[in-house]
Amino acid sequence: MSKKINNKVLITVLVSLVIIFLATNYFRKHNSKTSLKTDSIAIDTSQVSKISIQKVAKGSDEIIFSKNSQDWQVSQGTTSSTVKSGNINTILGQLKRFKIERLVAKTKDKWIAYQLKDSTATKVIVEDNQGGVTTIYLGKTKYNRPTNQYQQYKPSGSTYIRVNNDPKVYSVKGLLSNTFNRDFNSWRNSDFLKVDKNLVTKIQFDYLEEKSFALHKKDTVWNIEEVIADSTKVAQYLNTLSYKSNSKFADNFIPKSKADHTLRIEGNNMTEIIIEVYTDTISNKFYLKSTMNPQVFFESDSTGIFKQLFISKDHFIE
């Protein structure tokens, strides 16, 4: 009899322990302190059609990224430009990899502590092709203390965020301000010239007040008219043409006449590239436009990209 009682007691204890275990896990799972609505910021970046960034800084207009049939455009106010592919990939990659670390607050009264009020947060509005809109508020950043000398040069940390109208505040891995709180020009396509030097066969220099001339390749030898050019200097110049960028956008420049100088680059299996230069003699500045990035003008002084590209005839003669 006592043996049966002992068995019943053991079974009762075992069942009670199972119930306690299940109940503990249930409440832990559903408790708002530990349960994270990770689906609230699940963004399918392949469907994103528009991204707007509204920063807190005074005088800072909204930056808008919009996707057309061919590429992404970025605009601020009345200025619009193409986006460098690496820049838009950075944004989309960040939106895709949001990783919530923990829930830190549940109510609106905590927003001020994490800089998440409308007046202090950076607002990122993401729209998709189906009409869906997700608004992410970026607030205070928390930096991790570096554990070694290498982390001093690559800081890490977390960002406090809230999503849509949900009052909850989350901690998200990553320094999101480094991604989203950038000035307009840093998003724009700054490519000015990109050439495969091995394809180039002719470079035409047209100057307003100087004699125009052309470098042309015959077999493997570069010539100016019938004179053989200095092969070392031609090789150095072709290296210069390989890639040029310029972050000095001249959005307010409007040409009033034809270009003062023109550079034409031709070659096998490549589209002709034309660079036009307009001179401001008063400020001694040059405004350049390239068919590789035809939407914008770039500014240069007499020692910048203008000097590197527009070379005199004598420079190439031995």
Backbone bond lengths (Angstrom), bond angles and torsions (degrees), N, CA, C in turn:
res aa  C-N    CA-C-N  psi(-1)  N-CA   C-N-CA  omega(-1)  CA-C   N-CA-C  phi
1 M - - - 1.472 - - 1.521 110.08 -
2 S 1.317 115.88 -45.63 1.461 120.18 -179.67 1.520 110.93 -64.83
3 K 1.350 115.02 -33.18 1.468 118.57 178.97 1.510 111.04 -64.90
4 K 1.377 117.35 -40.86 1.460 121.75 178.20 1.531 110.22 -63.99
5 I 1.341 115.93 -40.67 1.463 119.98 179.93 1.525 110.38 -63.27
6 N 1.339 114.51 -43.01 1.469 118.56 179.53 1.525 111.23 -61.94
7 N 1.338 115.75 -39.76 1.472 119.10 178.45 1.525 110.93 -64.11
8 K 1.350 115.01 -43.20 1.473 118.97 178.97 1.537 110.35 -61.70
9 V 1.323 116.04 -40.97 1.468 120.25 179.53 1.522 110.60 -62.61
10 L 1.334 114.47 -44.41 1.469 118.86 -179.73 1.523 111.33 -63.12
11 I 1.342 115.81 -42.46 1.469 119.85 179.32 1.521 110.54 -64.02
12 T 1.359 115.68 -42.73 1.464 120.52 179.38 1.522 110.97 -61.32
13 V 1.333 115.94 -44.59 1.475 120.53 178.90 1.518 110.73 -62.71
14 L 1.350 115.11 -43.79 1.459 119.83 -179.21 1.529 111.35 -62.37
15 V 1.337 116.48 -44.77 1.464 121.08 178.34 1.519 110.22 -62.59
16 S 1.315 116.61 -41.53 1.473 120.35 179.86 1.525 110.91 -62.44
17 L 1.329 115.13 -42.13 1.468 118.85 179.26 1.527 111.64 -64.13
18 V 1.343 115.67 -39.47 1.462 119.60 178.15 1.526 110.55 -63.36
19 I 1.337 115.85 -43.66 1.470 120.69 179.63 1.519 110.51 -62.26
20 I 1.339 116.55 -44.18 1.465 120.80 179.49 1.522 110.69 -62.40
21 F 1.365 115.14 -42.58 1.466 119.81 179.80 1.529 111.38 -61.82
22 L 1.331 116.40 -46.89 1.463 120.76 -179.39 1.521 111.44 -65.53
23 A 1.333 115.69 -41.90 1.463 119.53 -179.52 1.535 111.14 -64.95
24 T 1.340 115.70 -40.81 1.468 119.92 179.74 1.517 111.09 -62.33
25 N 1.325 115.11 -44.44 1.466 118.97 179.74 1.520 112.00 -67.33
26 Y 1.337 115.61 -35.98 1.462 119.32 179.42 1.523 110.88 -63.19
27 F 1.328 115.41 -50.31 1.461 118.93 -177.91 1.523 111.52 -68.85
28 R 1.325 116.49 -33.19 1.454 118.67 176.48 1.513 110.47 -64.91
29 K 1.308 115.78 -39.89 1.458 121.10 -179.00 1.510 112.47 -68.00
30 H 1.338 116.56 -36.29 1.452 121.45 -174.46 1.523 113.33 -100.37
31 N 1.307 117.09 -3.66 1.459 119.47 177.70 1.522 109.18 -69.74
32 S 1.335 117.32 132.48 1.459 121.58 -175.13 1.520 112.80 -65.45
33 K 1.331 117.08 -15.80 1.458 119.05 179.51 1.523 111.63 -74.32
34 T 1.335 116.69 -25.32 1.457 118.85 -175.39 1.512 112.53 -119.51
35 S 1.329 117.28 -18.49 1.460 119.67 -179.54 1.521 110.36 -81.16
36 L 1.322 117.93 125.80 1.456 122.36 -177.43 1.520 109.96 -112.41
37 K 1.321 116.22 128.81 1.467 121.37 177.98 1.522 108.78 -83.48
38 T 1.318 114.89 72.01 1.462 118.07 -176.90 1.515 111.99 -65.61
39 D 1.330 118.41 -22.24 1.454 120.33 -179.98 1.523 111.43 -73.09
40 S 1.335 117.36 -12.96 1.458 120.08 -177.67 1.522 112.19 -69.32
41 I 1.333 117.98 -18.89 1.453 120.11 177.17 1.531 111.10 -127.32
42 A 1.323 115.04 28.88 1.460 119.33 174.71 1.525 107.61 -79.28
43 I 1.325 117.75 110.63 1.457 122.56 -175.09 1.522 109.99 -117.14
44 D 1.317 116.20 124.46 1.454 121.61 175.30 1.530 107.31 -84.24
45 T 1.310 116.07 97.89 1.463 119.84 -173.68 1.523 113.22 -66.51
46 S 1.330 117.46 -19.34 1.469 119.51 177.89 1.519 111.60 -69.64
47 Q 1.347 117.71 -17.25 1.454 122.25 -178.46 1.533 112.66 -103.93
48 V 1.323 116.87 -2.04 1.467 120.23 -177.59 1.526 110.42 -69.98
49 S 1.331 116.50 130.89 1.465 121.47 -178.97 1.530 113.01 -117.56
50 K 1.332 116.75 -17.31 1.465 119.51 -178.02 1.520 109.81 -156.64
51 I 1.326 115.82 139.83 1.462 122.04 177.01 1.523 108.06 -134.48
52 S 1.313 116.51 128.34 1.463 121.28 178.38 1.521 109.11 -117.90
53 I 1.327 115.82 135.68 1.461 121.02 177.50 1.526 108.33 -119.39
54 Q 1.319 115.78 119.11 1.459 121.83 178.46 1.520 108.03 -112.61
55 K 1.332 115.50 108.77 1.460 120.85 -177.46 1.515 110.98 -91.27
56 V 1.323 115.54 162.65 1.460 121.64 -176.60 1.519 111.82 -79.74
57 A 1.331 117.32 -29.63 1.462 121.92 -172.61 1.521 111.86 -53.23
58 K 1.321 115.83 137.03 1.457 121.21 -179.91 1.535 110.31 -65.41
59 G 1.307 115.24 140.32 1.453 120.00 179.47 1.508 113.97 75.55
60 S 1.316 117.06 7.42 1.453 120.90 -179.02 1.528 109.59 -97.04
61 D 1.337 115.99 108.13 1.455 119.87 179.59 1.527 111.00 -73.06
62 E 1.306 115.12 157.83 1.458 121.76 178.86 1.532 110.48 -60.55
63 I 1.318 116.04 137.13 1.466 122.10 175.29 1.519 107.70 -101.82
64 I 1.329 116.37 126.08 1.466 121.36 -174.07 1.529 110.14 -120.86
65 F 1.318 116.04 126.71 1.460 122.49 173.43 1.528 107.34 -105.40
66 S 1.316 117.09 128.07 1.470 120.63 179.52 1.519 109.45 -134.24
67 K 1.306 115.54 142.35 1.461 121.63 -176.43 1.526 110.04 -103.34
68 N 1.333 115.64 126.48 1.455 119.50 172.42 1.516 108.92 -106.34
69 S 1.318 117.67 -167.77 1.462 120.57 -174.52 1.520 112.90 -65.35
70 Q 1.345 117.48 -23.42 1.454 119.93 -174.32 1.533 113.69 -109.52
71 D 1.322 117.23 -45.67 1.457 118.78 -174.63 1.519 110.58 -152.93
72 W 1.328 115.53 -174.41 1.452 122.26 178.59 1.521 110.00 -98.58
73 Q 1.327 115.65 140.36 1.450 122.98 175.53 1.526 108.74 -114.72
74 V 1.339 116.09 147.46 1.459 120.69 174.13 1.518 107.33 -123.70
75 S 1.318 116.02 138.30 1.462 120.06 -178.26 1.523 110.42 -139.35
76 Q 1.321 113.77 151.97 1.461 122.07 173.00 1.515 106.95 -145.90
77 G 1.312 115.73 118.93 1.452 119.38 -174.42 1.520 109.86 63.40
78 T 1.322 116.70 -125.88 1.467 121.03 -178.83 1.525 112.28 -96.46
79 T 1.332 117.46 1.33 1.465 121.15 -177.92 1.518 110.46 -97.35
80 S 1.331 115.43 129.68 1.456 121.01 -179.50 1.515 109.88 -130.42
81 S 1.320 116.64 148.76 1.450 121.03 -177.44 1.516 109.41 -156.24
82 T 1.331 116.07 160.61 1.454 119.17 172.16 1.527 109.00 -73.97
83 V 1.327 115.44 156.15 1.457 121.64 179.72 1.517 108.83 -101.26
84 K 1.295 116.45 135.61 1.455 119.53 174.09 1.520 108.69 -65.50
85 S 1.321 116.69 133.91 1.465 121.11 -171.88 1.521 112.25 -55.23
86 G 1.311 117.64 -39.16 1.454 119.40 -179.51 1.510 112.54 -63.35
87 N 1.345 117.65 -32.55 1.460 121.22 -179.28 1.522 112.06 -69.61
88 I 1.325 117.23 -45.47 1.466 118.89 -179.96 1.521 110.56 -69.34
89 N 1.325 117.48 -33.09 1.466 120.43 176.54 1.520 111.23 -64.88
90 T 1.326 116.56 -33.08 1.462 120.73 177.12 1.520 110.82 -63.62
91 I 1.331 116.53 -44.83 1.469 120.65 179.27 1.518 110.98 -64.35
92 L 1.332 116.43 -51.17 1.458 120.37 -177.41 1.527 110.96 -62.61
93 G 1.320 115.84 -38.73 1.458 119.15 178.51 1.513 111.67 -64.33
94 Q 1.331 117.22 -38.38 1.453 120.81 178.85 1.521 111.24 -67.06
95 L 1.335 116.54 -41.86 1.465 120.32 178.88 1.525 111.58 -64.83
96 K 1.309 115.66 -33.32 1.462 120.41 -177.76 1.522 111.85 -76.11
97 R 1.329 116.63 -27.35 1.468 120.17 -172.25 1.526 113.36 -106.20
98 F 1.320 118.59 20.82 1.459 119.79 177.31 1.528 109.62 -53.54
99 K 1.306 116.69 122.40 1.463 120.43 -179.87 1.524 109.56 -123.18
100 I 1.337 115.57 107.40 1.464 120.42 -179.65 1.526 109.59 -74.49
101 E 1.322 115.48 128.86 1.465 120.19 177.89 1.528 111.42 -89.90
102 R 1.345 115.55 -45.14 1.469 118.15 -178.80 1.524 110.54 -167.43
103 L 1.307 114.73 162.89 1.463 122.39 173.26 1.518 106.99 -90.71
104 V 1.339 116.64 126.35 1.470 119.39 -175.52 1.522 113.25 -110.78
105 A 1.331 118.15 -17.62 1.472 120.42 178.80 1.525 109.13 -159.37
106 K 1.339 115.44 154.62 1.460 119.80 -175.99 1.518 113.86 -115.55
107 T 1.326 118.37 -13.45 1.461 120.09 -171.86 1.526 112.05 -125.67
108 K 1.346 115.40 158.88 1.465 122.68 -175.11 1.528 112.49 -64.47
109 D 1.317 117.22 -27.59 1.453 119.10 -176.91 1.529 112.68 -66.14
110 K 1.330 116.88 -12.71 1.459 121.34 178.37 1.527 112.33 -89.93
111 W 1.330 117.50 -8.07 1.467 120.09 -176.23 1.531 112.27 -58.79
112 I 1.319 116.38 -39.97 1.461 119.90 -175.85 1.526 111.51 -61.00
113 A 1.334 117.23 -35.56 1.470 121.55 -178.21 1.523 111.54 -68.15
114 Y 1.334 115.83 -26.00 1.472 120.30 -177.51 1.523 111.98 -109.86
115 Q 1.318 116.70 16.37 1.473 123.49 178.06 1.543 111.22 54.75
116 L 1.314 115.36 45.52 1.462 120.85 -176.55 1.527 113.48 -116.27
117 K 1.338 117.10 13.37 1.461 118.89 171.71 1.525 108.44 -72.54
118 D 1.330 116.25 161.12 1.462 120.03 -179.08 1.528 111.84 -57.25
119 S 1.304 116.91 -31.04 1.461 121.23 -176.16 1.525 113.51 -83.41
120 T 1.335 117.71 -9.06 1.466 120.26 -176.29 1.530 113.76 -124.02
121 A 1.312 117.75 -14.78 1.474 120.87 -176.15 1.527 111.04 -92.33
122 T 1.313 115.61 151.62 1.460 121.64 168.74 1.519 107.50 -86.36
123 K 1.329 115.87 127.73 1.468 120.03 -175.36 1.528 109.76 -103.24
124 V 1.328 116.00 125.62 1.466 122.34 177.24 1.529 107.81 -115.72
125 I 1.331 116.16 114.78 1.466 121.49 -177.16 1.525 108.41 -107.49
126 V 1.324 116.20 120.45 1.466 121.58 -176.39 1.522 109.29 -113.19
127 E 1.332 116.87 123.96 1.463 122.01 178.96 1.521 109.43 -115.09
128 D 1.349 115.56 144.12 1.452 118.96 179.19 1.528 111.42 -115.50
129 N 1.323 115.50 176.85 1.464 121.05 -175.58 1.524 113.39 -67.53
130 Q 1.333 117.27 -17.83 1.458 121.48 -178.08 1.526 112.38 -94.49
131 G 1.325 117.18 4.48 1.459 119.98 -179.85 1.511 113.83 91.26
132 G 1.331 117.59 2.74 1.457 120.61 178.64 1.517 112.02 -75.90
133 V 1.336 115.96 143.82 1.462 121.33 -179.07 1.525 109.51 -130.60
134 T 1.318 116.05 128.20 1.460 122.09 175.16 1.519 108.45 -121.34
135 T 1.324 116.50 125.52 1.465 121.20 178.92 1.520 109.04 -110.00
136 I 1.320 115.52 122.38 1.460 121.76 -179.33 1.525 108.26 -114.12
137 Y 1.329 116.03 126.21 1.459 121.74 178.41 1.530 108.35 -100.60
138 L 1.328 116.49 124.81 1.460 121.95 -179.90 1.520 109.05 -104.34
139 G 1.320 115.42 126.77 1.453 119.51 -176.99 1.514 113.61 -116.92
140 K 1.286 115.47 -134.47 1.456 123.55 -173.97 1.525 111.35 -63.98
141 T 1.331 114.90 146.58 1.459 121.44 176.93 1.515 109.88 -106.46
142 K 1.315 116.27 137.89 1.461 121.86 176.24 1.526 108.20 -115.31
143 Y 1.325 116.07 118.53 1.461 120.75 -178.32 1.525 110.63 -90.49
144 N 1.322 115.21 139.52 1.462 120.22 174.63 1.528 109.34 -81.26
145 R 1.309 115.48 142.48 1.464 119.43 177.22 1.532 108.62 -72.39
146 P 1.341 117.72 127.97 1.473 119.16 -178.64 1.520 111.66 -63.27
147 T 1.329 115.71 137.29 1.462 120.99 -179.69 1.521 112.36 -97.23
148 N 1.342 116.36 -11.37 1.454 119.83 175.86 1.530 108.42 -151.15
149 Q 1.322 116.57 172.61 1.458 121.03 -173.96 1.527 112.88 -66.55
150 Y 1.332 117.10 -25.83 1.460 119.60 -178.04 1.522 111.31 -72.50
151 Q 1.324 118.20 -32.58 1.454 121.67 -179.42 1.525 112.12 -70.19
152 Q 1.335 117.50 -16.55 1.461 120.09 176.83 1.518 111.11 -65.46
153 Y 1.328 116.71 -28.03 1.455 121.04 -178.64 1.524 111.83 -95.29
154 K 1.314 116.51 -9.99 1.459 121.01 177.76 1.530 108.09 -135.14
155 P 1.333 117.17 77.52 1.464 120.43 -175.21 1.528 112.16 -64.32
156 S 1.308 115.57 151.40 1.463 121.86 177.62 1.519 108.92 -133.14
157 G 1.316 115.21 165.62 1.450 118.97 179.95 1.508 112.18 169.79
158 S 1.331 115.32 -157.52 1.462 121.72 -176.53 1.527 109.94 -134.44
159 T 1.329 115.02 161.07 1.458 121.59 177.47 1.521 108.72 -127.12
160 Y 1.336 116.39 137.92 1.461 120.46 177.21 1.525 108.79 -89.04
161 I 1.333 115.89 133.01 1.459 120.71 -176.15 1.526 111.02 -136.65
162 R 1.320 114.86 162.45 1.464 122.04 164.85 1.526 107.34 -137.50
163 V 1.316 116.63 160.63 1.465 120.92 -171.76 1.523 110.58 -128.56
164 N 1.343 115.76 130.76 1.467 122.59 177.61 1.536 110.09 52.12
165 N 1.319 117.39 -130.50 1.468 121.36 -178.69 1.522 112.85 -99.32
166 D 1.328 116.62 8.37 1.458 120.86 179.41 1.531 109.15 -71.22
167 P 1.329 119.09 126.10 1.474 120.77 -178.60 1.518 114.03 -73.28
168 K 1.321 118.34 -13.35 1.465 121.01 -175.17 1.530 111.36 -66.97
169 V 1.326 114.50 146.86 1.463 122.31 177.17 1.522 108.34 -112.65
170 Y 1.334 115.00 130.07 1.454 120.81 -179.65 1.517 110.65 -117.23
171 S 1.298 114.84 154.33 1.455 121.69 170.48 1.524 107.56 -100.59
172 V 1.328 116.10 125.21 1.456 121.64 -177.48 1.516 109.08 -117.65
173 K 1.307 116.03 137.33 1.460 120.72 -179.46 1.520 111.00 -67.07
174 G 1.329 116.49 132.92 1.454 120.79 175.87 1.523 113.01 116.11
175 L 1.327 115.73 151.55 1.461 122.20 177.30 1.521 108.14 -93.44
176 L 1.325 115.89 83.12 1.464 121.05 -171.94 1.521 112.76 -67.64
177 S 1.325 117.29 -23.87 1.461 118.83 178.98 1.526 110.87 -63.42
178 N 1.338 117.07 -30.52 1.461 120.21 177.80 1.522 111.57 -65.55
179 T 1.336 116.39 -27.21 1.459 120.66 -179.35 1.514 111.56 -86.37
180 F 1.322 118.11 -46.22 1.458 121.52 -168.64 1.529 114.92 -99.02
181 N 1.315 118.78 -28.20 1.475 120.40 -177.38 1.517 111.43 -90.73
182 R 1.314 115.73 63.05 1.455 121.28 179.03 1.523 109.55 -116.89
183 D 1.344 115.74 155.47 1.453 118.40 -179.87 1.526 110.03 -75.23
184 F 1.310 115.88 162.60 1.463 123.03 -172.84 1.530 112.77 -57.15
185 N 1.330 117.16 -47.07 1.464 120.14 -175.69 1.520 113.59 -63.57
186 S 1.321 117.03 -27.07 1.466 119.46 -179.03 1.524 112.23 -69.84
187 W 1.342 117.73 -17.09 1.465 121.50 177.78 1.522 112.31 -87.42
188 R 1.313 117.28 -19.20 1.459 120.93 -168.60 1.523 112.52 -79.01
189 N 1.323 114.09 157.33 1.456 120.53 176.74 1.533 108.93 -72.39
190 S 1.319 116.26 110.37 1.463 121.26 -177.89 1.526 112.34 -97.72
191 D 1.331 116.79 6.50 1.469 119.40 178.33 1.524 110.39 -63.81
192 F 1.293 115.99 132.10 1.455 120.83 178.76 1.527 111.72 -114.14
193 L 1.308 116.10 -39.19 1.457 120.16 -176.19 1.521 109.39 -151.86
194 K 1.321 115.99 133.25 1.447 121.31 177.28 1.532 107.62 -146.93
195 V 1.320 116.27 114.89 1.462 121.34 -172.18 1.525 109.94 -135.55
196 D 1.318 115.69 137.38 1.462 120.74 168.36 1.522 106.71 -83.42
197 K 1.318 116.36 103.55 1.466 120.71 -173.02 1.521 112.99 -60.35
198 N 1.316 117.02 -23.66 1.469 120.25 -178.86 1.526 112.65 -73.01
199 L 1.347 116.22 -16.00 1.466 119.97 -179.55 1.527 112.46 -92.89
200 V 1.329 117.41 -17.17 1.466 121.57 -173.36 1.524 110.91 -70.51
201 T 1.346 115.25 133.90 1.474 120.88 178.26 1.524 112.41 -124.70
202 K 1.349 116.85 -15.02 1.463 118.90 -178.92 1.516 110.19 -154.54
203 I 1.350 114.94 138.92 1.457 121.19 175.93 1.524 107.34 -131.85
204 Q 1.312 116.03 117.33 1.467 121.91 -176.78 1.529 109.41 -103.80
205 F 1.342 116.40 123.58 1.458 122.85 177.97 1.522 108.43 -106.70
206 D 1.328 117.51 117.28 1.466 121.82 177.39 1.526 108.87 -117.09
207 Y 1.345 115.17 119.47 1.450 121.47 -178.23 1.520 110.10 -114.31
208 L 1.326 116.16 150.94 1.457 120.98 -177.43 1.530 111.18 -72.11
209 E 1.325 117.36 -45.65 1.456 120.75 -174.34 1.526 113.07 -113.07
210 E 1.313 117.42 -0.35 1.456 120.76 179.18 1.526 109.46 -118.25
211 K 1.318 114.86 163.99 1.450 119.43 -179.06 1.523 110.23 -71.08
212 S 1.304 116.01 130.23 1.457 120.72 178.06 1.525 109.67 -74.88
213 F 1.309 115.25 155.83 1.465 119.55 177.70 1.516 109.48 -155.25
214 A 1.327 116.31 169.08 1.459 120.91 -178.88 1.516 110.42 -135.78
215 L 1.312 115.14 136.74 1.464 122.05 167.40 1.515 106.82 -91.66
216 H 1.310 118.78 126.77 1.462 119.70 178.60 1.521 109.59 -136.06
217 K 1.288 114.75 146.08 1.461 121.54 -175.12 1.521 109.95 -100.86
218 K 1.329 115.54 124.81 1.461 121.41 176.82 1.513 107.48 -119.24
219 D 1.343 114.72 114.41 1.469 120.62 -169.55 1.529 107.95 59.96
220 T 1.328 118.12 -109.98 1.476 120.21 179.44 1.520 111.85 -115.51
221 V 1.335 116.53 7.01 1.464 120.76 -174.39 1.519 110.03 -109.05
222 W 1.353 116.07 133.38 1.459 121.85 177.45 1.530 109.38 -91.95
223 N 1.329 114.74 136.23 1.456 121.33 -176.93 1.527 110.85 -131.85
224 I 1.352 114.19 155.45 1.462 121.91 166.32 1.524 105.02 -119.78
225 E 1.334 114.73 110.57 1.462 120.22 -170.06 1.533 106.90 57.72
226 E 1.328 118.85 -119.29 1.462 120.42 -179.60 1.524 112.12 -105.39
227 V 1.333 116.67 9.70 1.462 121.06 -178.33 1.524 109.75 -99.02
228 I 1.310 117.32 133.32 1.465 121.67 178.10 1.526 109.37 -72.96
229 A 1.304 116.45 128.37 1.464 121.47 -178.87 1.523 110.56 -82.19
230 D 1.314 114.71 158.83 1.459 121.48 177.30 1.533 108.42 -66.38
231 S 1.312 116.83 113.47 1.469 121.37 -173.28 1.532 112.14 -63.25
232 T 1.334 116.41 -35.37 1.472 119.69 -179.28 1.524 110.72 -66.92
233 K 1.326 116.55 -44.19 1.457 120.32 -178.89 1.522 111.64 -69.75
234 V 1.333 116.98 -34.91 1.461 119.63 175.75 1.521 110.00 -65.36
235 A 1.329 116.73 -42.95 1.468 120.51 179.05 1.526 110.92 -61.66
236 Q 1.330 117.08 -40.72 1.463 120.69 178.24 1.527 111.06 -64.21
237 Y 1.320 115.73 -39.71 1.462 119.34 -179.76 1.533 111.01 -68.18
238 L 1.317 117.00 -39.96 1.468 120.21 177.92 1.523 110.93 -62.75
239 N 1.320 117.05 -35.36 1.464 120.20 175.55 1.525 110.68 -63.83
240 T 1.329 115.82 -36.36 1.466 120.59 177.35 1.526 111.07 -62.93
241 L 1.330 116.00 -36.63 1.462 120.19 -178.96 1.523 113.22 -72.59
242 S 1.324 117.48 -19.07 1.469 120.81 -172.52 1.520 112.23 -54.40
243 Y 1.325 116.17 -45.59 1.469 118.50 178.69 1.519 110.60 -157.46
244 K 1.326 114.92 130.66 1.452 121.88 174.97 1.530 108.82 -138.40
245 S 1.326 115.30 136.54 1.466 120.72 173.10 1.522 108.21 -129.63
246 N 1.326 115.15 161.57 1.465 120.13 -178.86 1.520 108.33 -152.70
247 S 1.305 116.39 124.65 1.471 120.70 -179.50 1.523 112.37 -97.12
248 K 1.341 117.11 2.73 1.466 120.55 179.48 1.532 109.04 -91.16
249 F 1.323 115.44 85.46 1.462 120.96 -179.59 1.528 109.58 -78.22
250 A 1.319 115.18 137.49 1.473 120.79 179.52 1.525 108.65 -113.97
251 D 1.326 116.28 72.92 1.467 121.61 -172.75 1.524 112.95 -69.36
252 N 1.321 116.78 -24.96 1.462 119.64 -176.70 1.526 113.56 -92.42
253 F 1.324 116.16 -1.90 1.459 118.55 -178.47 1.528 111.03 -78.10
254 I 1.322 115.95 131.25 1.468 122.08 176.48 1.527 107.89 -128.20
255 P 1.330 118.90 114.58 1.465 120.87 -179.30 1.525 111.16 -66.09
256 K 1.354 116.25 137.18 1.461 121.29 -178.89 1.526 112.42 -106.44
257 S 1.314 116.52 -4.95 1.462 120.86 178.95 1.518 108.53 -152.17
258 K 1.324 116.57 -175.91 1.456 119.00 179.43 1.522 110.05 -73.16
259 A 1.315 115.51 165.29 1.461 120.63 -176.10 1.524 111.57 -62.79
260 D 1.341 115.66 145.80 1.461 121.31 177.00 1.527 111.50 -78.28
261 H 1.320 116.23 -36.55 1.470 121.22 -179.54 1.524 108.41 -137.06
262 T 1.332 115.05 148.72 1.464 120.18 179.87 1.521 109.83 -139.00
263 L 1.329 114.89 139.11 1.462 121.50 175.86 1.525 107.75 -121.59
264 R 1.325 116.26 128.41 1.468 121.32 179.30 1.524 108.77 -120.81
265 I 1.328 115.41 127.46 1.463 120.82 -178.85 1.525 108.00 -116.76
266 E 1.342 115.88 119.58 1.459 121.65 -178.13 1.523 109.44 -120.30
267 G 1.327 115.72 159.36 1.459 118.76 178.63 1.506 112.64 -175.10
268 N 1.301 115.29 -178.81 1.458 121.70 179.63 1.527 109.94 -80.60
269 N 1.330 115.06 133.46 1.474 121.02 176.60 1.530 112.43 55.37
270 M 1.311 116.70 38.28 1.461 120.08 176.13 1.525 109.18 -145.18
271 T 1.316 115.38 150.81 1.459 121.17 177.14 1.519 109.32 -78.08
272 E 1.312 116.43 138.17 1.463 120.32 178.66 1.529 110.37 -59.32
273 I 1.321 115.45 134.94 1.459 121.72 178.04 1.521 108.78 -108.24
274 I 1.324 116.51 130.32 1.462 121.89 -178.75 1.522 109.21 -120.93
275 I 1.319 115.53 129.14 1.460 121.92 176.22 1.521 108.29 -118.09
276 E 1.317 116.28 124.82 1.466 121.98 179.57 1.519 109.53 -111.14
277 V 1.333 115.66 142.81 1.462 121.23 -179.06 1.523 109.87 -126.81
278 Y 1.332 114.83 132.82 1.464 122.13 175.78 1.521 107.67 -117.29
279 T 1.333 116.25 132.64 1.468 121.08 -173.41 1.524 111.47 -104.17
280 D 1.323 115.36 133.43 1.460 122.15 170.66 1.522 106.39 -106.21
281 T 1.327 116.54 98.89 1.461 120.71 -174.35 1.527 112.70 -69.16
282 I 1.308 117.47 -24.56 1.463 120.37 -178.87 1.532 110.79 -70.82
283 S 1.320 116.19 -47.39 1.467 120.16 -178.81 1.520 112.77 -93.37
284 N 1.346 115.83 -4.70 1.464 121.35 -177.09 1.528 111.18 57.06
285 K 1.313 114.56 42.48 1.458 120.72 176.93 1.518 110.02 -116.03
286 F 1.332 114.51 156.33 1.459 121.26 179.85 1.524 108.45 -123.17
287 Y 1.316 115.49 139.23 1.461 121.25 179.36 1.526 107.85 -116.30
288 L 1.329 115.89 121.30 1.455 121.63 -171.88 1.527 111.20 -115.63
289 K 1.320 114.08 146.12 1.456 120.83 177.52 1.517 108.80 -136.00
290 S 1.324 116.55 134.13 1.458 121.87 -178.01 1.523 110.16 -120.32
291 T 1.332 115.97 142.80 1.466 119.60 177.15 1.523 111.49 -68.06
292 M 1.329 117.53 -11.18 1.465 120.27 177.07 1.522 111.55 -78.43
293 N 1.334 116.42 -22.09 1.458 121.71 177.63 1.522 107.49 -145.60
294 P 1.337 116.71 68.08 1.471 121.49 -166.57 1.519 115.57 -73.24
295 Q 1.308 118.65 -8.39 1.460 120.49 -176.57 1.523 113.16 -75.06
296 V 1.322 117.50 -20.34 1.461 119.19 -170.76 1.529 112.01 -131.05
297 F 1.348 114.14 158.18 1.454 122.36 169.22 1.521 107.97 -103.40
298 F 1.334 114.98 146.12 1.455 121.16 175.85 1.523 109.05 -116.11
299 E 1.318 115.34 150.95 1.461 120.58 -179.15 1.523 110.63 -104.22
300 S 1.328 115.81 144.59 1.460 121.45 175.95 1.518 109.24 -145.55
301 D 1.329 115.75 148.74 1.465 118.20 170.64 1.528 108.03 -94.91
302 S 1.326 117.02 -173.37 1.457 120.44 -174.39 1.519 113.28 -71.38
303 T 1.332 117.52 -10.86 1.463 120.61 -179.39 1.524 112.89 -108.07
304 G 1.315 116.80 -1.49 1.459 120.55 -174.71 1.512 114.19 -91.83
305 I 1.318 115.26 -139.96 1.459 121.66 -174.27 1.526 112.07 -63.05
306 F 1.323 116.70 -28.78 1.467 119.87 177.65 1.533 110.52 -60.59
307 K 1.327 116.45 -49.18 1.465 120.49 -178.49 1.523 111.37 -64.22
308 Q 1.323 116.88 -34.07 1.461 120.68 -177.93 1.525 112.58 -70.15
309 L 1.342 116.79 -29.51 1.462 120.28 -174.55 1.527 113.23 -97.88
310 F 1.327 116.60 -36.73 1.455 119.55 -174.40 1.534 109.51 -99.08
311 I 1.322 113.83 98.63 1.467 122.84 -172.66 1.531 109.23 -107.75
312 S 1.321 115.87 147.96 1.466 119.58 177.84 1.520 111.06 -76.43
313 K 1.312 115.38 160.30 1.460 122.89 179.27 1.518 111.04 -61.19
314 D 1.315 117.04 -42.29 1.462 121.73 -176.77 1.530 112.45 -61.73
315 H 1.315 116.28 -26.00 1.471 120.03 -178.29 1.528 111.18 -60.79
316 F 1.321 117.55 -32.36 1.465 121.32 -174.43 1.534 113.81 -93.66
317 I 1.319 116.09 -3.43 1.459 119.16 -178.41 1.522 109.75 -95.27
318 E 1.323 115.63 132.14 1.459 120.19 -179.75 1.536 111.39 -64.03
